[in-house]
Amino acid sequence: MPNVSDSDGPAALSVALVMPNATRRRSLVAALAGTQFVPLVHEFASYPSRDDLPAIARLGCQVLIVDLDDDVEQAIHVIENIGRHEAAMTVMAASSRNDSALMRRSMQAGARDFLVEPFLPETVGEAFARTCSRGTGQKKALGKALVFVPSKGGVGVTTIALNFALALTKESGARVVVVDMDFQLGEIAPGLGMTTTFSVVDALASAARLDREFLATLLIRHDSGLAVLGSPESYDFFHLADDKSVRKLMRILREEFDYVVVDSGSCHGDTQETLLGMADTLYLVTEMTFASLRNAHRLISFLSARDGCRHLKVVSNRFNARYNNIDGNSATKALTRPVDWKIPNAYAAVRAAQDNGIPIAMNDSPYTRAIAQMARAACGKPLTAAKKASQGFNLFGLRGLRELADT
């Protein structure tokens, strides 16, 4: 057994290794030696059985690193057994392969982190730092849940949600995450030019062990700093037994981020009801069409019976004051309330942005400026003055400029 570090600092985490390959084990031991506060208490040269669990528990280590390469099936069994019987112990998986399928399988078994060879003190130290932060127990003020709901399919709720999240990241300078709740065909990550390895389904399917550390392994980061919890890359059916996992996921997200932007997409039933109930602000996205306004009216009536629509904002997408068949007064009568935000019609630019994976919010345009106004309001900043038409800026025509200034 190797020597144990004398350090007793608050960040100390004792660790045991399960790594049959001696060469790779020495490499990981050397990486551990290069980190701070990581005393090594034991090295297993073979995969322990279920009968060995009491002996592992008596070691008193907080972290167990399990190598996957010698025998994946045995390694997965070890991870699962530790998760069932030693819930307080953090399990990390290690491999020479940066394999997303293997990573996913180890995470589903109960691993909270994944170390890839070559083992470097920096990357190993980062993994242990995440484990330390998970156990601090510090309470934070909850962030705000900003939920986007479509009045019907095709109104552009995903495009507005992802561009709003980008604008909010820029305008607030705060921690922002966008969540795609369309389990089958979500478009948040592709709309940002990104590909997901893990998804919101991985979070909800593993609710029993979902915490801030596990969540961190599921998120991807856009260059803007925006965090993304996307939908699965592959098509499959996913059904929640109840809404407890959604509540837990939202609670952890709100503990970790100042703003949680949710594209509710095509989710329905208990999931949508939970999101509606947890929203600090609910953005109902509609269009100036009969079908869309009719559905919006139905949802507004439902919400009015619950809480009087105190947190509701109505967003009219693809708005064009000159060419809409339904004018603002008629829309207000249909909805029983005025439209709060009007997003101009930028169909061609939005389609090009989707095809290129470069969000329209990354460039300056009337659409982007309207979304930025929404983001400024959401984070408590004053709205910027609309540019004058004489400067060549025409958002919706003069009437539209007055309406935007009034929102």
Residue pairs with C-beta under 8 A, 6 or more apart in sequence:
1 41
1 42
1 43
2 29
2 40
2 43
4 14
4 39
4 40
4 41
5 12
5 37
5 38
5 39
5 40
7 36
7 37
7 39
9 36
9 37
11 36
11 37
11 129
11 132
12 37
12 38
12 39
13 37
13 38
13 39
13 62
13 63
13 90
13 128
13 131
13 132
14 38
14 39
14 40
14 41
14 59
14 60
14 61
14 62
14 63
15 32
15 38
15 39
15 40
15 41
15 61
15 62
15 63
15 64
15 65
15 128
16 40
16 41
16 42
16 43
16 44
16 56
16 59
16 61
16 63
16 64
16 65
17 25
17 28
17 29
17 40
17 42
17 43
17 44
17 64
17 65
17 67
18 44
18 47
18 48
18 64
18 65
18 66
18 67
18 75
18 78
19 25
19 28
19 43
19 44
19 45
19 65
19 66
19 67
19 70
19 94
20 45
20 46
20 47
20 67
20 70
20 71
21 67
21 69
21 70
22 45
24 67
24 69
24 94
24 96
24 117
25 43
25 45
25 67
27 117
27 118
27 119
28 65
28 94
28 115
28 119
28 124
29 40
29 43
30 119
31 119
31 120
31 121
31 123
31 124
32 38
32 40
32 121
32 124
33 121
34 121
34 124
34 125
35 121
35 124
35 125
35 128
36 125
37 128
38 124
38 125
38 128
41 59
41 60
41 61
42 59
42 61
47 70
47 71
47 74
47 75
47 77
47 78
48 55
48 56
48 78
50 81
53 81
53 82
53 85
53 86
56 64
56 82
56 86
57 85
57 86
61 89
62 88
62 89
62 90
62 131
63 89
63 90
63 91
63 92
63 128
63 131
64 82
64 89
64 90
64 91
64 92
65 91
65 92
65 93
65 94
65 115
66 75
66 78
66 79
66 82
66 91
66 92
66 93
66 94
66 111
67 75
67 93
67 94
67 95
68 75
68 76
68 93
68 94
68 95
68 102
68 106
69 94
69 95
69 96
69 97
72 102
72 105
75 93
75 106
76 105
76 106
76 109
79 91
79 93
79 106
79 109
79 110
79 111
80 109
80 110
82 89
82 91
82 110
83 91
83 109
83 110
83 209
87 209
90 112
90 113
90 131
90 134
90 213
91 110
91 111
91 112
92 111
92 112
92 113
92 114
92 115
92 127
93 103
93 106
93 107
93 111
93 113
93 114
93 115
94 114
94 115
94 116
94 117
94 119
95 102
95 114
95 115
95 116
95 117
96 116
96 117
97 116
98 116
100 197
103 114
103 197
104 197
104 198
104 202
106 114
107 114
107 198
107 202
107 206
107 214
107 217
108 202
108 205
108 206
110 209
112 131
112 209
112 213
112 214
112 217
113 127
113 130
113 131
113 213
113 217
114 217
115 123
115 124
115 127
116 123
130 213
130 216
131 213
133 212
133 213
134 211
134 212
134 213
140 255
140 256
142 251
142 254
142 255
143 175
143 253
143 254
143 255
143 256
143 257
143 258
143 259
143 260
144 254
144 258
144 259
144 260
144 280
144 281
144 378
145 250
145 254
145 260
145 262
145 275
145 278
145 279
145 280
145 281
146 164
146 168
146 259
146 260
146 261
146 262
146 279
146 280
146 281
146 283
146 378
147 262
147 264
147 275
147 276
147 278
147 279
147 281
147 282
147 283
148 157
148 160
148 161
148 164
148 261
148 262
148 263
148 264
148 283
148 285
149 157
149 264
149 272
149 275
149 276
149 282
149 283
149 284
149 285
149 299
150 157
150 264
150 265
150 285
151 284
151 285
151 286
151 287
151 292
151 293
151 295
151 296
151 299
152 286
152 291
152 292
152 295
153 266
155 285
155 286
155 287
155 292
155 317
156 285
156 317
156 318
156 350
157 263
157 264
157 265
157 285
157 317
158 180
158 182
158 186
158 187
158 188
158 191
158 263
158 265
159 191
159 350
159 353
159 354
159 360
160 283
160 285
160 315
160 317
160 343
160 371
161 178
161 188
161 261
161 262
161 263
161 283
162 178
162 188
162 191
162 192
162 263
162 359
162 361
163 359
163 360
163 361
163 367
163 368
163 371
164 261
164 283
164 371
164 374
164 375
164 378
165 176
165 177
165 178
165 226
165 259
165 261
166 192
166 222
166 224
166 226
166 359
166 361
166 362
167 361
167 368
167 371
167 372
167 374
167 375
168 174
168 176
168 259
168 261
168 375
168 378
168 379
169 176
169 224
169 225
169 226
170 224
170 372
170 375
171 372
171 375
171 376
171 379
171 381
172 258
172 259
172 375
172 378
172 379
172 381
174 257
174 258
174 259
174 379
175 227
175 256
175 257
175 258
175 259
176 225
176 226
176 227
176 257
176 258
176 259
176 260
176 261
177 219
177 226
177 227
177 228
177 229
177 253
177 256
177 257
177 259
177 260
177 261
178 188
178 226
178 227
178 228
178 229
178 261
178 262
178 263
179 188
179 200
179 229
179 253
179 260
179 261
179 262
179 263
180 186
180 187
180 188
180 189
180 199
180 200
180 228
180 229
180 230
180 231
180 263
180 265
181 200
181 231
181 262
181 263
181 264
181 265
181 267
181 271
181 275
182 231
182 263
182 265
182 266
182 267
183 200
183 201
183 231
183 232
183 238
183 267
184 231
184 232
184 235
184 236
184 237
184 238
184 266
185 231
185 235
185 266
186 200
186 230
186 231
186 232
186 263
186 265
187 231
187 354
188 228
188 230
188 231
188 263
189 195
189 196
189 220
189 228
189 230
189 231
190 354
190 357
191 353
191 354
191 357
191 359
192 222
192 226
192 228
192 357
192 359
193 356
193 357
193 358
193 359
194 220
194 222
194 228
194 230
194 357
195 233
196 220
196 228
196 230
196 231
196 232
196 233
197 220
198 217
198 218
199 218
199 229
199 230
199 231
199 232
199 233
200 218
200 229
200 230
200 231
200 249
201 231
201 232
201 236
201 238
202 218
203 210
203 214
203 215
203 218
203 229
203 245
203 249
204 238
204 240
204 245
204 246
204 249
205 238
205 245
206 214
207 244
207 245
207 248
207 249
210 245
210 248
210 249
210 252
211 252
212 252
212 255
212 256
215 229
215 249
215 252
215 253
215 256
218 229
219 227
219 228
219 229
220 227
220 228
220 230
221 227
221 228
222 228
227 257
229 253
231 265
232 238
240 246
240 270
240 271
242 270
243 270
243 271
243 273
243 274
246 270
246 271
246 274
246 275
247 274
247 278
250 260
250 274
250 275
250 278
253 260
254 260
259 378
259 379
262 275
262 279
264 272
264 275
267 275
276 282
276 303
279 311
280 311
281 311
281 312
281 313
281 378
282 303
282 311
282 312
282 313
283 313
283 315
283 341
283 374
284 296
284 299
284 300
284 312
284 313
284 314
284 315
285 315
285 317
286 292
286 293
286 295
286 296
286 314
286 315
286 316
286 317
286 335
287 293
287 316
287 317
287 318
288 316
288 318
288 319
288 324
288 325
288 326
288 331
289 325
289 326
290 326
293 326
293 331
293 334
293 335
294 334
296 314
296 334
296 335
297 334
297 335
297 336
300 309
300 312
300 314
300 335
300 336
300 337
301 336
303 309
303 312
304 336
309 337
312 337
313 340
313 341
314 335
314 337
314 338
314 339
314 340
314 341
315 339
315 340
315 341
315 342
315 343
315 374
316 331
316 339
316 341
316 342
316 343
317 343
318 343
318 344
318 345
318 346
318 347
319 342
319 343
319 344
319 345
319 396
319 400
320 344
320 345
320 396
321 327
321 328
321 396
321 397
321 399
321 400
321 403
322 396
322 397
326 334
328 338
328 339
328 403
331 339
332 338
332 339
339 407
340 407
341 370
341 373
341 374
341 407
342 370
342 396
342 400
342 403
342 404
342 407
343 367
343 370
343 371
344 366
344 367
344 370
344 395
344 396
344 400
346 360
346 365
346 366
346 367
349 360
349 365
349 367
350 360
350 367
353 359
353 360
360 367
360 368
361 368
361 371
361 372
366 393
366 394
366 395
369 384
369 395
370 395
370 404
372 384
373 383
373 384
373 404
373 407
376 382
376 383
376 384
377 383
385 405
386 393
386 395
386 401
386 404
386 405
387 393
389 398
389 401
394 401
395 401
395 404
396 403
396 404
